[in-house]
């Protein structure tokens, strides 16, 4: 299920990607006006920005307000590139420093890509036994900052002719009724998630409700079944279980977080071992000659 937060992130990434593409393809180059190129939005010196040219960069399927926002951001990037590039070059004294910084950044990217590819061939992922040991040792310190829930969420139209059945199926939440719900009750549904078999952060469900809940723990204690209608849409929530904030994370939920912690740890250890072997080889080959500094100290 796609949440609003995800949509915002995707749209922001899309904007950055498109603008970067525009800048990399020479949007500041001088272009002579041509006949039949369409509506001219701006002329800056010898450069021309055409409406059709900008519209071709807008992905199909964006909502109108996002299309308009992206349209303006692309134009603004064009104008900035055309007007400020030459001015900046004339007023930035140390262009050699800029070139050095660019080269350093490029080299860092190359190194990171090399290390990433080497890691892909190594076993840095945490296994189940390691995760179990970590949870046994540190589980008491892994505390929830928000409630976890299990249950069913469904959003449908208020005119759905199966709404009475849907209410009963959601409330029952038995395997048979869930099967009925998924076979017969989702025709007009605009949102559905079954999470009775796993823990889900409350915020992931709350952001799909048309109301803002101030005290999530209290809300979940008092609302095992929740229904609300807004603007012709009915929202149904069945909470089969929940763990309040401030409690210890259950192992099933903590597993993914522990795996990430241990995998990062293994990755860091692998990189240190890899760099140590490269350093030692360089010393053996005479490519690197340590003086008063021990190059292996930086790997600790």
N, C-alpha and C positions, 0 to 999 in steps of 0.2 A: 504494500500500500504506500502510496506516495503522500508524504506529509508536506505541509506548507513550508516548513523549514528547508526540506530537501529541494522544493521548487525554487526557493530564493537562492540557495547555494548554486543550483544548476544554472539559473538565469545569470547570476553574478559571474560564474565561470564562463558562460557563453559570451558575455560582454567582454571580459578580459581577453578571451581567446580571439574574438573577432577584431578587437582593437589592436591586439598584438600583431595579428595577421596583416591588418591594414598598414601598420607602421613598418613592418618588415618588408612589405612589397613596394615600398617607395611612394607612400602617399604624399610625400612632400615634393615630388618631382614636378617640374614645370610642364604644363600641358597646354597646347594651343587650342582655343575653342574650335570645335568642328561642327559642320552643318549636320542637322538632323540627329543631334545627340540628345534631344529632349529638353526638358525644362532646366534652365540654369538656376541653381540655388545661390551660388556665390562665385564671384570672380576675384581672385587675389593675385595681383600682378599678372603673370603669364599662366597661372593655374586656374582651372575651372572645375567646380563641383556640380555635377548633374544630379538631379533628383532620381532619375532612373538608376543611376550608378549606385546610389546609396540604398535604394529600395531592393536591389538585387542581393544585397548583403544581409537583409533581414530574413531570418529563417521562417519558413512557413509554419503556421500553427500557433504562434505566440498570441496571447490575448492582446487586444488593442492597446491597452496602457503600456504593456511591456514593449510592443513594437514601436510606439511613439518614443518611449524613453531610450531605446536602443538607437533609433533613428537620430535623435539629437546628440547622443554620446559619440556616434560615429562621425558626425559632421564636426563636432567640437574637437575631436582628435585630429581630423584633417586640418582644420584651421590652425590648431596649435602647432602641428608639425610644419605647416607651410610658413607661418609667420615667425615662429620662435626658433626654428632650427638654425637658420643663418645668423640670426641675432645672437643666439647663445654661443655659436662658434666664434663670433667676433669678440665676445666679451668674456669667454672663459679663457684665462691666460694659459693654464697648464694643461693643454690638450694631451701632452705626453703622459701625464698622470692618469688621465681618463683612459688612454689606451692601455696603460699598465694594469689598471683596475679591471678593465674588460678582459684582458688576457688572463689575469689571475682568476677571475670568476669562471672563465671558460675552462681553465685547467682544473679548477675545483670540481666542475661538473663532470669532466672526463674521469677524474679519479673516483668520484662517487659512483659513476656508472660502472667502472671497472670493479670496485668493491661489491656493488650490488650483484653484478653478474657472477662473481666468485662465490658470493653467499648463496646464490640460487643452487649451486652445485654442492653446497655443504648442508649438513643436517643441523639446522639451528632451531627448529620448532620444538616446543616442549612436548613431552609425552605425558600420558595420563598418570603414570606413577609419580612423576615430578610434580604435577599439578596437585595430586592428592597430598603429597608430603608438604607442599607449600601451604595448602589450605589448613592442614592439621597444625602447622607451626604458626601461621600468621592469620588464620581465619577470624580469630576473635577481634582483630584490629580492623577488619574490613567491614565498615559500618555503612548502612544505607543512608544516603542523603535525600532520598525521596522514596515513596512507597513502591512496592512491586505488586503487580496484579496478575491474576489469571481469570479468564472468562471469555465473553463473546461481545463483540461490538457490531452493530448493524445500523445502517442509515438507508431510509427508503422514503418514498413519497407518501404523503398523508392520504392519498387516494388509492393506495395499493389495496386491491380487493382481497389479498391474502393476509392483510395486517393482523386480524384476530388470531389466525393460525401462527403467524410469525411471532407474535408476542408469547404464545404458549410454548413454541419450540425453543425460543431463546431462553425463556424462564426455566424450562425443564432442563435443558442442556444435556440430556441423556444422549447416548450415542445414536439411538434410533431417531430421536427428534432432531438431532444435528444433521443426520442424513436427510431427513425430510426437508429441513430448512435449506440445505444446500441443493437439493434436487428441485424443490418447488417454490422456495421462498425468496429467491434472489433475482427474479425476473425484472423487478423495478428497483432493486437495490442500487444505490449509488456509492455504497461503501460497506465492506464486510471484512471482519477479521476474527478468526477463531484462534484463541491463545490460551485455552483451558489446559493445554498440555505443556506450557512453558511460562516462565516468569517474564513479564514485560514491564518496563519502566512506566510509571503512571503518566509522565509527561507525554509519552507517545500516544496515549489514548486521550488524554485531556485536551490536546490541541485539536482533536477532531470533534469536540463537543461545542455547541454554540454558546456556552456559558463559561465564565472563568471561575474556577474553584479556588478559594483563598486557603482553606484548611483541607488539604487532600486527605490526610489521615482520618479526620473526623467525617468527611464526606463518604469515604469508603466504609467506615464503620456503620454508617446510617443508611447506606444505599447499596444493598446487594442487588436490587433491581432498580434501574433508573430509566425513565422515559421522559422526553421533552419534545415539543413540536415548535418549530420556528420556520416561518415563511413557506409553509407547505411541505416541509421536510420533517420526518419523524426520526428521532435518534433513540436507539435502544442500547442499554448496557447491562449485561449480566456479569456480576463479580462472583466467581466461584470461590476465590481465595485471595487474600492479600497479606502482605507483610508491611507493617508501618515503618516509616523512616526512623532512623536511630537504632534499628535492630541489626543484628549480624547478617551479612549477606548469606543466602543459602548457597551451598556448594555448586549446585547446578547453574546458578546465575553467575557466581564468582569465577567459574571455570574459564570463561572466555577472557576475563580480565587478567586472571593469573597467567593464562597461556601467553597473552600479549606481553606481560611483564617478563616472564621467563625467556620468551623468544627474543625480546630486545636484549636481555642480559646475555644470552647465548651469542647473539649477533655481535655484540660489542666484544665479547671474549674471542670470537672467531677473527674479527678484524685485527685485534691486538696480536694474535698468534700469526696471522698472515703477514702483518707489517713487520713483526719481529723476524720472521724467516727471510723477508725481503731485505731487511737491514743487515742481517748476518751474512747473506749472500753478497751484498754490496761490499761489506768489509773484507770478506774472503777474496773477492775479485779485485780488491784494491780500488774500487770505485768510491768508497767512503772511508775516510781515515779519521777516527775520533781523536779529538785533542783533549781539552780539559773537561769537555761535556760528554756525558754518557748518553747516547741517543736512545737507549732503551728505557731511560727514566720516564720519558714522555708517554710510554705505553702502559705504565702502571695504573 
